Amino acid sequence: MTQKEFDVGFKLLKRFLKENNIYNSFLKITAHNNPSFKKELLRNFNSLHYFKTWNDFFKYTNGVGDDYNEYGEGKIIEFIEKWKKFMDEHHFDGLKYY
């Protein structure tokens, strides 16, 4: 994933999180208020063969984090479905707009 693809996807992810009122939880649970989270996430996208596009973000702990259960039971499945729909609505294929 290029830096540009990552930046576009991260911006869209932040919008999704804010629109679904989970941005603050994301900062606490997933990003652990860690300033290097974004840099580490890009490294994960580029180093793991199964974690390649923004479609994968909520599917793997490399995106959503090891503490994903703190969002609540069944929430990650809900987020996966909402994220897919959100990307479709915004014509985003996981790497770029179409």
C-alpha positions, 0 to 999 in steps of 0.5 A: 500500500502506498502512502497516498492509498494509506492516507486516503483510507485513514481519512475515510476510516476516521470519518466512518468512526466519527459518524458512528460515534466510536472515534473516541473509543477507537483512540482508547481501545485500538490506537491506545492514544499512541502517536505512532499507531498510524505509522505502525498500521501502515507497516502492518499493511505492507508487511503482512500478506493477509492484511493488504487493504482497508477492507481488512481493517476490522477483520484482523487484530493488526487493524482493530487491535488486540483489545477489540472485545472492549468495543462490546460483544458482537460489535466488530461484526457490526463494524465490518458490515457497516464499514463495507457499506460505508466504503461502497457508499463512498466508492472506495475499493479498499485502496482508492476511490473508483 
